[in-house]
Amino acid sequence: MVIIPLQAVPNQAVGVTLDGQVSQISLYQKNTGLFVDLYVDNVLVIGGVICQNLNRIVRSLYLGFSGDLLFIDNQGDTDPYYTGLGTRYSLAYVSASELPAGVG
């Protein structure tokens, strides 16, 4: 598992290489929650996905992304909000080998 560094700002884009996948993660806060777009090699993999505590973000192997992303609430059990990014809420990359058998 790799923790992706984030800032406590409502909109941000983070470039990171995850298991050889050159990725850009865009996060943006709306009234209805925190949302994410994921690009690999400048190609959109997922867009407009809501971020929830301990809920996998990519989920589907057919999208071509190896592994998955998820948020972890380090102080409780709430969905992420931008003011806690990088402290209370961590964004984790979980490699394919760390996922349960048969899961993306």
Long-range contacts (C-beta under 8 A, 24 or more apart in sequence): 1-92, 1-93, 1-94, 1-95, 1-98, 2-92, 2-93, 2-95, 3-90, 3-91, 3-92, 4-69, 4-90, 4-91, 4-92, 4-93, 5-86, 6-85, 6-86, 6-89, 6-90, 6-91, 7-85, 7-86, 8-82, 8-83, 8-84, 8-85, 8-86, 8-87, 9-82, 9-85, 10-82, 12-85, 16-93, 18-66, 18-67, 18-93, 18-95, 19-66, 19-67, 19-93, 19-95, 19-96, 21-65, 21-66, 25-69, 25-91, 27-51, 27-82, 27-85, 27-91, 29-81, 29-82, 33-79, 34-71, 34-79, 34-80, 34-81, 34-82, 36-69, 38-65, 38-69, 40-64, 40-65, 50-79, 51-79, 51-80, 52-79, 52-80, 53-77, 53-78, 53-79, 53-80, 53-89, 56-94, 56-104, 58-104, 59-104, 60-104, 61-104, 65-104, 66-95, 66-96, 67-93, 67-94, 67-95, 67-96, 67-98, 67-99, 67-104, 68-93, 68-94, 68-99, 68-104, 69-93, 69-94, 70-94
